[in-house]
C-alpha cells in the first residue's frame, strides 16, 4: 500500500519539490547577510528579538551595506522589513517560474501532438517544428530523470536540482536565465578540454597497468598531433580509421548507432563536461551514455538542416534558437550578433559535410563510411580548443607557464 501511494502521488511530489526548490534557489542569497551581526555584537551569545531590533536600529552602517545609502532626512530603513520584502520578491519569482514552466510544458506537448498528426497525414515539418519536438523530448527526459532520482531517494531530489542548474526543463527558464546558461556553456568548453588533457596525462602514469599506460601514451601522441595540426581538416584526418565504419555489416534499413566504443575515457569525461551534462564525477563508462545522447541529438538536427537546405533553414531561426544551436556545438559566443551566430552554425554544417567526403580511410563504394557521431565528437573537441585559444583575459597564467612571452598562433 505504501508503494502504491508513493507511485500515485510521485508526480505531484516532484511538482511540489520543483516549486519549493525554485523558491529556495532564487531566495538563497536573501538569507546570507542579515543575521550575522547578531552574534558578533553580543560575543556569540545571541540576543532576544526585542534586543535585536534595538541593535539594528543603532547600527545604520550595517543597513547601508545591505540596502544602500539613505536619502537626507529620510528615516533609516528596518533590516527585517527590507529582507522580508526581498523574500517576497523571491517567492513571487519562484511562483512565476513554476507557472511559466508547467504552462510551457503543457503547451509544448500540445504542439508536438499537432506536429505529429500533420506529419502522419503527409504534411511538411519545418525547422521550427523539428526543434520543438527535440526540445520536448529533452524536457521529457529531464522530468524522467527527476522522477528516477525521486524514486531512488526523495531526499536527493532537492540537491539534484540545486547543484545541477540545468536539471529543470527548458520551459522553467526565465529570460534572464537564457544568457546566463549560454555563458556557462561557453565556460565549460575550456573546463572540458582541460579535464580531458589532465585525465589523459594521468592515464599515461598508470603504474598498476602497464598495458593501459602504453595505450594512453599512444593516444597522447595522436592528441599532440591534432593540437599541432595546421588546420581543422588536418586535425580531424589525424584520427583516420577511428572515424569510419563498415555499413555492409548493418541490416537493410538499419541506422548506424551512436557507438563510442574505443574512445578514450579522458575524451568521454571532457566531452561530458563540454556539452554541459551533469555528474562528471562518475566513471567514463557511465558518462558515455550522456555523451552519446548529446551527439545523437546534434547529428539528427544536422541531418534535418542539411536536407532542408542549411542556408534557408538557418535563415529562418531566431537569435535565441541560433544561440542554443551554437552553444550545443561549442560554436560562437553569447555576445555575438544574430548574423555571426548564423554564420557559425552554417560553418559547422559545412564542416560536417566536408568530413563526410574527406577522410582518406573512407571508401563509399565498398561501404566504408564516415561515422556521423564520431566525426561530430571530433568537431566538438576542435571547437572547444578554438574557443579556449581565443579567450581574452582568461587563462593568461596557464598560457604564460607554457609559452612565456611568446604569442599564441591559432592553427584553426
SERO-5832 format. One record per atom (N, C-alpha, C, O): residue in one letter; z negated, x negated, y negated. Coordinates in steps of 0.1 Angstrom, whole numbers, plus 5000, padded with zeros to 4 digits. Each point is the difference from the previous one (the first is absolute). Example, Ala and Ser with C-alpha at 12.3 -4.5 7.8 and 13.67 -1.06 7.14 Angstrom:
<recs>
a492248685057;a500050094988;a500049914988;a499349905000;s501450144989;s500049914989;s499250084989;s499949954989;
</recs>
This chain:
<recs>
x500049925012;x500050084988;x500049924987;x500750034991;x498549855010;x500049924988;x501449944997;x500450004988;x500349955022;x501349944998;x501050114996;x500949974992;x498950155013;x500950114995;x499950034985;x500950024993;x497849985003;x499750024986;x500649894991;x500650024990;x499249865016;x500549884992;x501550014998;x500549974990;x500250065021;x501550014999;x500450114991;x501049984993;x498350135007;x500450114992;x499849974985;x500850054992;x498149885005;x499749984986;x500449864995;x499849974988;x500949955021;x500349874996;x501049994987;x499749924991;x501350175009;x500949994988;x499250034987;x500349944990;x498850165011;x499350044988;x499049894996;x499849974988;x499749965022;x499149894997;x500749884994;x499549944990;x501750045014;x500849894994;x500450034986;x499949924991;x500550215007;x500350054986;x498849984991;x500149954988;x498750095017;x498849994992;x499749854997;x499549974989;x500749955021;x499749864998;x500949934990;x499649924992;x501750125008;x501049954990;x499550044986;x500149924991;x499550215008;x499550044987;x498849924995;x500049964988;x499150025021;x498849934996;x500349864997;x499549944990;x501349995018;x500349864998;x500949984987;x499849904993;x501050205004;x500849994988;x499150004988;x500349934990;x498750155010;x499050004989;x499249875000;x499749954990;x499950015022;x499249885001;x500749874995;x499549924992;x501850075012;x500849884996;x500250004985;x500149904994;x500250225001;x500250014985;x498749984992;x500149954989;x498850095017;x498850004992;x499149895003;x498849994995;x501649925014;x499149895004;x499649914988;x498949954999;x502150034992;x499749914989;x499150064990;x499449924992;x500450215008;x499050064991;x498649985004;x499050034993;x500849925020;x498649985005;x499549854998;x499049975004;x501949954990;x499649864999;x499049964990;x499049945003;x501350104984;x499249944989;x498750074996;x499149934997;x500850205003;x498950064992;x498749985006;x499050034993;x500849935020;x498750005005;x499349875001;x498849995001;x501949904997;x499449875002;x499049964989;x499049935003;x501150124984;x499049964990;x498650055003;x499049954995;x500850165014;x498750065002;x499149895006;x498949984995;x501549965016;x499149915007;x499849864993;x499049945000;x502150024992;x499949874993;x498950014989;x499349904998;x500750214995;x499050014989;x498650025005;x499149984992;x500750075020;x498750035005;x499649905011;x499050035007;x501649854993;x499649905010;x500350055014;x499249975009;x501950104993;x500450055014;x498950095006;x500050025012;x499350054979;x499050105005;x500550144999;x499450105006;x501649924985;x500650144998;x499150074990;x498949964997;x501750154998;x499350084990;x500250155004;x500850035008;x498450064985;x500150145003;x501250054992;x500649934992;x499850205011;x501150064994;x499850004984;x500949984993;x497950075003;x499750004986;x500049864994;x500649994989;x498949925018;x500049864994;x501449945000;x500349924991;x500550135018;x501449955000;x500850054987;x500749924994;x499150215003;x500650054988;x499549934987;x500849974991;x497949995009;x499549934989;x500649864999;x500349954989;x499849995022;x500649865001;x501550004995;x500449924992;x500350185013;x501450014996;x500250034985;x500849944993;x498350145001;x500150034986;x499649884992;x500549994988;x498849925017;x499649884993;x500949885003;x499749894995;x501450135012;x500949895004;x501450034996;x500850025009;x499549994978;x501450034996;x501049905004;x501250035002;x498449845000;x501049905004;x500650035014;x501149975002;x498050085007;x500550035013;x501050124999;x501050005007;x498750094984;x500950114999;x501449964994;x501050045004;x498949874986;x501249954994;x500949935010;x501250014999;x498249925011;x500849935010;x500750095009;x501049975006;x498450154995;x500650105009;x501050104993;x501150025006;x498650024983;x500850114993;x500749954988;x500850074994;x499049805001;x500749954989;x499150024987;x498950065001;x501749904988;x499250014987;x499850144996;x500850095002;x498149934991;x499650134994;x500450014986;x499849904992;x500850215004;x500450014986;x498850004990;x498950055004;x501349904984;x498850004991;x499550144997;x500850094997;x497949925004;x499450134997;x500050105012;x499350104999;x501449875012;x500050085011;x498849985009;x499549885001;x500050225006;x498949985009;x500449915012;x501150015005;x497949915000;x500349925012;x500250095012;x499250095002;x501949885006;x500250085012;x499049985011;x499349895000;x500550205008;x499149995011;x500749955013;x501050065003;x498549845003;x500749945011;x500250105012;x501150005006;x497950084997;x500150095011;x501150104997;x500850035009;x499250024979;x501050104997;x501449945001;x501050075005;x499249814990;x501349935000;x500549995015;x501150035003;x498049925005;x500449985014;x500250135008;x500950005008;x498350104988;x500350135007;x501350054996;x500750065008;x499749924979;x501350044996;x501149935007;x501050065004;x498849814998;x501049925008;x500150055014;x501150015005;x497750015001;x500150055014;x500750145001;x500750025009;x499150064980;x500850135000;x501549975000;x500750075007;x499749834985;x501449975000;x500549955013;x501150045005;x498149885002;x500449955013;x500150115010;x500950005008;x498250094992;x500050115009;x501250094998;x500750045009;x499649984978;x501250084997;x501349935005;x500950075005;x499249804993;x501149935004;x500150005015;x501150015006;x497849975001;x500050015015;x500550135005;x500750015010;x498850104984;x500450135004;x501550024997;x500750065008;x499849894981;x501450014996;x500849925011;x501150055004;x498549845000;x500749925010;x500150075013;x501150015006;x497850064998;x500050075013;x501050124999;x500750035009;x499250044979;x500850124999;x501549965000;x500850075007;x499649834985;x501449955000;x500449955014;x501150035004;x498049905002;x500349945013;x500450105011;x501050005006;x498150104996;x500250105010;x501250104996;x500750045009;x499449994978;x501150084996;x501349935002;x501050065005;x499149814992;x501249925003;x500349995015;x501250015003;x497849975005;x500350005015;x500650135004;x501050005008;x498450114988;x500550135004;x501550024995;x500850055007;x499449914981;x501450024994;x501049915008;x501150045002;x498549845001;x500949915007;x500350055014;x501149995005;x497950075002;x500350065013;x501050114999;x500950015008;x499050074982;x501050104998;x501349954997;x501050055005;x499149854986;x501349934997;x500749955013;x501250015002;x498049925006;x500549945012;x500550105010;x501049985006;x498350144995;x500550105009;x501350064995;x500950025008;x499349994979;x501350054994;x501149905003;x501150035003;x498649844995;x501049895002;x500450005015;x501249995002;x497950025007;x500450005014;x500850135004;x500949995008;x498750124986;x500850125003;x501549984995;x500950045007;x499249914981;x501349974994;x500849905008;x501250015002;x498149895003;x500649905008;x500550055014;x501149975004;x498150125002;x500450065013;x501250094998;x500850025009;x499350044979;x501150094997;x501349934996;x501050064997;x498949815003;x501249924997;x500149964986;x501149954995;x497950074997;x500049964986;x499849854998;x499649935009;x500650034979;x499949854997;x498649974995;x499350094995;x500349795007;x498649954996;x500249894990;x500749905002;x498750124986;x500249914989;x498949885002;x499150015009;x501149894983;x499049895001;x498650054996;x499049955005;x500950144986;x498750064996;x499450075012;x498849995002;x502050095005;x499550075012;x499549915010;x499050015006;x501849884996;x499649905010;x498749934997;x499149995009;x500749984978;x498849934996;x498850105001;x498949955002;x501450174995;x498950105001;x499550015015;x498850015002;x502249995007;x499650015014;x499249885004;x499050005008;x501549884988;x499249885003;x498649994994;x499149965007;x500850094981;x498750004993;x499150105008;x498849975002;x501750145002;x499250105007;x499649955013;x498850025005;x502049905002;x499749945013;x498949904998;x499049995008;x501149934981;x498949904998;x498750064996;x498949965004;x501150154988;x498850074996;x499450075012;x498749995002;x502150075007;x499450065012;x499449895009;x498950035006;x501749854995;x499449905008;x498749954994;x499049975008;x500850034979;x498849964994;x498950105003;x498849975003;x501650164997;x499050105004;x499549995014;x498950015003;x502149965006;x499649975014;x499149885002;x499150015008;x501249894984;x499149885000;x498650044996;x499049955006;x500850134984;x498750044995;x499350095011;x498849995002;x502050105004;x499450085011;x499649915012;x498950035006;x501949874997;x499649915011;x498749924996;x499249985009;x500749974979;x498849934995;x498850105001;x498949965004;x501350164992;x498950105000;x499650035015;x498850015003;x502250005006;x499750035014;x499249885006;x499150025008;x501349864988;x499449885005;x498549994996;x499149985007;x500750044980;x498750004994;x500050064986;x500649944991;x498950185007;x500050064987;x499549924989;x500450014988;x498649905015;x499449924989;x501049894995;x499749944989;x501350035018;x501049894996;x501050064990;x500649924993;x499650215007;x501050054991;x499849974985;x501049964994;x497850055000;x499949974986;x500349854997;x500649974990;x499049945019;x500349864998;x501549975002;x500549924992;x500150155017;x501549985001;x500750044988;x501049934996;x498650184998;x500750054988;x499749914988;x500849984991;x497949985008;x499649924988;x500649865000;x500649954990;x499449985022;x500449865001;x501549995002;x500649894998;x500150225006;x501549995001;x500550114990;x500150125004;x500349844984;x500350104990;x501350065002;x500450094992;x500449885018;x501250065003;x499950095013;x500950055006;x497849984997;x499850095012;x500350144997;x500550075009;x499449984979;x500350134996;x501550025000;x500749914996;x499850215007;x501450034998;x500549984986;x499250014991;x502149975007;x500549964987;x499850124990;x500049974988;x499950155017;x499950114991;x498650004992;x499950074990;x499249855015;x498750004993;x500049904989;x499049994992;x502149945006;x500049904989;x500350074986;x500950084999;x498249884992;x500350054986;x501049914994;x500249885005;x500450164984;x501049914993;x499549864997;x500849905001;x498050094996;x499449874996;x499949915012;x499949874999;x500150195014;x499849925012;x501349935004;x500049905007;x501150164990;x501349965005;x500349854996;x500449925008;x499550054979;x500249874995;x499049905006;x500449885003;x498450164998;x498949915006;x500449975014;x499849885004;x500650215004;x500449975014;x501249915000;x500149915009;x500950114982;x501149915000;x499649864996;x500549905007;x498650084984;x499549874996;x499349935012;x500049885002;x499250205005;x499349955012;x500949965011;x499849895006;x501350184996;x501049975010;x500749864996;x500349925009;x499950074979;x500649874996;x499149885002;x500449905004;x498350134994;x499049895002;x499849965014;x499849885003;x500350225006;x499849975014;x501249925007;x499949955011;x501250054982;x501149925005;x499649855001;x500249945011;x499250004979;x499649875000;x498849985010;x499949905007;x499350204993;x498849995010;x500550005014;x499549925008;x501550164995;x500650005013;x500749875004;x499949955011;x500849994979;x500749885002;x499049895003;x500249925009;x498750074983;x499049895002;x499350025013;x499649915007;x500150224997;x499450035013;x500849955011;x499549945009;x501850084990;x500949965011;x500049845001;x499949955011;x500249984978;x500049865000;x498749945006;x500049915008;x498950154988;x498749955004;x499850025015;x499549925008;x500950204997;x499950045014;x500949905008;x499749975012;x501550004983;x500949915007;x499549865001;x500149935010;x499250024979;x499449875001;x498850005010;x499949905007;x499450204993;x498850015009;x500550005015;x499449945009;x501750134993;x500650015014;x500449865005;x500049975012;x500549944979;x500449875003;x498949915004;x500249905007;x498550144990;x498949925003;x499150065011;x498849975001;x501950105008;x499350075011;x499749895011;x500949985008;x497949974992;x499749895010;x499850065014;x500049935010;x499650204991;x499750065013;x501350035008;x500050015012;x501150014981;x501350045007;x501149914994;x500650034989;x499749865017;x500949914995;x501450065000;x500849974991;x499550115019;x501450065001;x500250094988;x501149994993;x497950095003;x500250094989;x500149924987;x500750044991;x498549855008;x500149924988;x501449934998;x500550004989;x500149965023;x501349944999;x501150114995;x500949974993;x498950155012;x500950114996;x499850034985;x501050024993;x497849985003;x499750024986;x500649894991;x500550034989;x499549855016;x500649884992;x501550024999;x500649974990;x500050085021;x501550024999;x500350114990;x501050004993;x498250115007;x500250114991;x499749954985;x500750054991;x498449865008;x499749944987;x501249934994;x500350004988;x500449925021;x501249934996;x501150104995;x500749974990;x499550145017;x500950104996;x499750064987;x500850024991;x497950015007;x499550054987;x500249914989;x500450044989;x499449835013;x500249904990;x501549994996;x500449994988;x500550025022;x501450004997;x500450134992;x500949994991;x498550125012;x500350124992;x499649994986;x500750034991;x498149915006;x499549984987;x500849904992;x500050014987;x500649905020;x500849904993;x501550034999;x500849924995;x499650205010;x501450045000;x500550024986;x499350044991;x502049925007;x500650014986;x500250144995;x500150024988;x500150085021;x500250144996;x499550095011;x499649965011;x500350174986;x499450095008;x500750025014;x499450025010;x502049974990;x500750025012;x499849895009;x499950025012;x500149854983;x499749895009;x498650015006;x499849965011;x499250094981;x498750015005;x499950105011;x499349975010;x501450144990;x500050105011;x500749955012;x499650025011;x501549914986;x500849955011;x499349895008;x500349975012;x498649974982;x499249905008;x499350075011;x499649935010;x500250204990;x499350075011;x500950015012;x499650025011;x501749994987;x501050005010;x499950115011;x500050114996;x499749845016;x500050105011;x498850105000;x500050105007;x499049874985;x498950094998;x500450134994;x499250105001;x502049914993;x500450124992;x501050085008;x500450114994;x500049865018;x501050075007;x499550065012;x498949965005;x501850145001;x499650075012;x501350045008;x501050004994;x498850035018;x501150035009;x500150165001;x499250065006;x501849994987;x500150154999;x500550065013;x499850125003;x500849805006;x500550055013;x498950035009;x500250075010;x498649894988;x498850035008;x499550144997;x499250055008;x501250014981;x499550134997;x500850115007;x501249985003;x498250134999;x500750115006;x500950074990;x499849984988;x501350095016;x500950074991;x499250094990;x499350095005;x500949904982;x499350084990;x498649954997;x499350064991;x500249845016;x498649964998;x500049914988;x500849914998;x498150104994;x499949934987;x499149885003;x499050005007;x501349894986;x499249885001;x498650024995;x499850064989;x499249905019;x498650024995;x499649894991;x500649895000;x498450144992;x499549904991;x499149905008;x498750014999;x501949905008;x499349915009;x499749874992;x501049934996;x497850035003;x499649874993;x499549905010;x499149924997;x501350095016;x499549915010;x500449864997;x501249984997;x497949935004;x500349864997;x499849964986;x500049884997;x499750214994;x499849974986;x498649944999;x499050055006;x500849834988;x498749934999;x498950094994;x500350084991;x498549925015;x498950084995;x499849974985;x499650094993;x500649795002;x499849974986;x500950084991;x499650054990;x501749975015;x500950084992;x499650155000;x500250074990;x499349985022;x499650145000;x498850024991;x500050104993;x499049815006;x498950024991;x500450004986;x499550074991;x501449835006;x500549994986;x500850124996;x499950054989;x501050005020;x500850124997;x499250124998;x500350094992;x498649935017;x499250114999;x499350014986;x499950114994;x499749785001;x499449994987;x501050034989;x499750064990;x501549885011;x501050014990;x500550144998;x500450044989;x499750045022;x500450144999;x498950104996;x500350124998;x498549824999;x498950094996;x499350085010;x499350094997;x500949865016;x499350075011;x498549965001;x499749894995;x499450195010;x498649975001;x499649925012;x500949975008;x497850004993;x499449945012;x500649875004;x500249975011;x500049944979;x500649875003;x499149915007;x500549895005;x498250144997;x499149925008;x500250025015;x499549925008;x501350184996;x500250025014;x501049905006;x500849944992;x499350045021;x500949905006;x501550044998;x500250124998;x500749795003;x501450024997;x500650105010;x500950084995;x498749935017;x500650095010;x499750154996;x500750095004;x498249934989;x499750134995;x500850034987;x500550114998;x499549794993;x500750024987;x501550025002;x500750054991;x499849905020;x501550015002;x500550145000;x501150024995;x498150085009;x500450144999;x500250054986;x500950074997;x498249884994;x500150044986;x501349944994;x500750074992;x499549805011;x501249934994;x501350075006;x500950014992;x499150025020;x501250065006;x500350144994;x501150034997;x497850045000;x500250134993;x500649994986;x500950074996;x498649834997;x500549974986;x501449965001;x500950044992;x499549875017;x501349945001;x501050115004;x501150014995;x498550085014;x500850115005;x500350094989;x501250054999;x497849994993;x500350094988;x501049944990;x500850074995;x499049805003;x500949934990;x501550005006;x500950034993;x499249945020;x501349995006;x500750145000;x501250014998;x498050095005;x500650145001;x500450044986;x501150064998;x498149914992;x500450034986;x501249934995;x500950054994;x499249825010;x501249924996;x501250055007;x501150004993;x498850045019;x501250055007;x500550134993;x501250024999;x497950074997;x500450124993;x500749974987;x501050064997;x498449854995;x500549964987;x501449945002;x500950034992;x499349895018;x501349935002;x501150115003;x501149994995;x498550105014;x501050105004;x500350104988;x501250044999;x497949984993;x500250094988;x500749934989;x500450074990;x499749805011;x500649924988;x498849954992;x499450084992;x500449795009;x498849944994;x500050034985;x498950044994;x502249934999;x500050014985;x499750144996;x499350034991;x501450075016;x499850144996;x498650055003;x499450074992;x500149905020;x498750055004;x498949944991;x499150074996;x501049805002;x498949944992;x500150044985;x499050014993;x502250035003;x500250044986;x499450144997;x499850034989;x499950045022;x499450144998;x498550005000;x499450104999;x500049785004;x498549995002;x499449984987;x500549944990;x498350125008;x499249984988;x499349875000;x500149925010;x499250054979;x499449874998;x498949985011;x499949905006;x499350204996;x498949995010;x500549995014;x499449935008;x501750144995;x500549995014;x500649865002;x499849945011;x500850004979;x500549875001;x498949905001;x500149905008;x498850124985;x498949915000;x499450005014;x499649895005;x500250235001;x499450015013;x500949935010;x499649935009;x501750094990;x501049945009;x499949854999;x500149935010;x499950014978;x500049864998;x498749945005;x500049895006;x498850174991;x498749945004;x499950005015;x499449905005;x501150195002;x500050005015;x500849885005;x499749965012;x501249994981;x500949895004;x499649864994;x500849915001;x498150094992;x499649884993;x501049954990;x500249884997;x500550224996;x501049974991;x499550054986;x499450104999;x501049824991;x499850054986;x498549994995;x499249945007;x500650134982;x498749994993;x499750134993;x501050064995;x497849995005;x499750124993;x500350014986;x500250114994;x499949774999;x500450004986;x501550014997;x500450014989;x500449995022;x501450004998;x500550144996;x499350105002;x501949904991;x500650134996;x500650075012;x500149945011;x500450184987;x500650085011;x501349935004;x500249995012;x500649964979;x501249935004;x499749875008;x500849975009;x498249964987;x499649885007;x499650035014;x500349935010;x498950174992;x499550045013;x501250055009;x500149975012;x500850104981;x501250055008;x500949885004;x500550005011;x499649904981;x500849885003;x499349935012;x500749945009;x498050054991;x499249935010;x500250085014;x500249935010;x499750204989;x500250085012;x501449985006;x500249995012;x500850024979;x501449985004;x500249865006;x500749995010;x498749914984;x500149865006;x499450005014;x500549935008;x498450144994;x499450005014;x501050065010;x500249955011;x500450164985;x501050075009;x501249905003;x500449995011;x500049944979;x501149915002;x499649895009;x500849955008;x498050004991;x499549895008;x500050045015;x500449935009;x499150204994;x500050045013;x501450025006;x500249975012;x500750074980;x501450025005;x500649865002;x500849985009;x498949924983;x500549875002;x499449945013;x500849935007;x497950094995;x499449945012;x500650055013;x500149935010;x500450204990;x500550065012;x501349935005;x500350025011;x500349904980;x501349945004;x500049854998;x501049935001;x497850014995;x500049864996;x499149915010;x499949884997;x499550185013;x499349925010;x500949945010;x500750075007;x499349804994;x501049935009;x499850045015;x501050005007;x497850024997;x499750035014;x500550145003;x500050045012;x500350054979;x500450135003;x501550005004;x500849934996;x499550165014;x501350025006;x500250155002;x499850045012;x500750034978;x500150145002;x501050045011;x499850115007;x501249814996;x501050045010;x499350005014;x500550075009;x498549854993;x499349995013;x498650074999;x499249995009;x500650094981;x498850084999;x498849934995;x498850055001;x501349834993;x498949924994;x499950034986;x500949964992;x498250125004;x499950054986;x498749954993;x499149955006;x500950064981;x498949964992;x499050115000;x500350124998;x498449855005;x498950105001;x499750044986;x499649924991;x500550215006;x499750054987;x498649994996;x499750004988;x499449995021;x498549994997;x499649864998;x499349974990;x501149945018;x499649864998;x500749944988;x499449924992;x501850125005;x500749954988;x499250054987;x500049924990;x499550205010;x499350054989;x498649944999;x499549984989;x499949985022;x498849934999;x500249864994;x499149964992;x502049985011;x500349874994;x500350014985;x499549924992;x501250195004;x500250024986;x498750034992;x499949964989;x499250115018;x498750034993;x499349874997;x499549984989;x500549935021;x499449874998;x500749924989;x499349944992;x502050065007;x500749924990;x499750064986;x499849924991;x500250215008;x499750064987;x498549984996;x499749984988;x499450015022;x498649964997;x499949864994;x499349974991;x501549945015;x500149864995;x500550004986;x499549934992;x501650145006;x500650004987;x499150064989;x499949954989;x499350155015;x499150064991;x498849904997;x499649994988;x500049945022;x498949904998;x500449894991;x499349954992;x502050005010;x500549894992;x500250054985;x500049914991;x500350215007;x500350054987;x498850054992;x500250044988;x498649965018;x498850054993;x499749914988;x499949875002;x499950184987;x499649924988;x498650024997;x499550124999;x499849774999;x498550014997;x499150025012;x498850004998;x501850015014;x499150015012;x500449895010;x501249965001;x497849995006;x500349905010;x500349864994;x500549925007;x499250064980;x500349874994;x499249895006;x500549895001;x498250145003;x499249895006;x500649965013;x500049885003;x500350225005;x500649965014;x501349934998;x500349905008;x500550144983;x501349934997;x499749854996;x500749915004;x498350074987;x499749874995;x499649915011;x500249885000;x499150175010;x499549925011;x501249935008;x499949885003;x501150204999;x501149955008;x501249944992;x500749925005;x499450124982;x501149964992;x499749904989;x500849934995;x497950065002;x499649914989;x500650054987;x499850124996;x500949804997;x500650044987;x501550045002;x500650024990;x499949985022;x501450045002;x500250154998;x499050085002;x502249964994;x500350144999;x500550055013;x500749925008;x499150204995;x500450075013;x501550054998;x500350084991;x500549885018;x501450045000;x500150125010;x499749985012;x500950134983;x500250115009;x501249985009;x501149984995;x498750035018;x501149995009;x500750135002;x501350005002;x498050114997;x500650135001;x499150104993;x500350125000;
</recs>
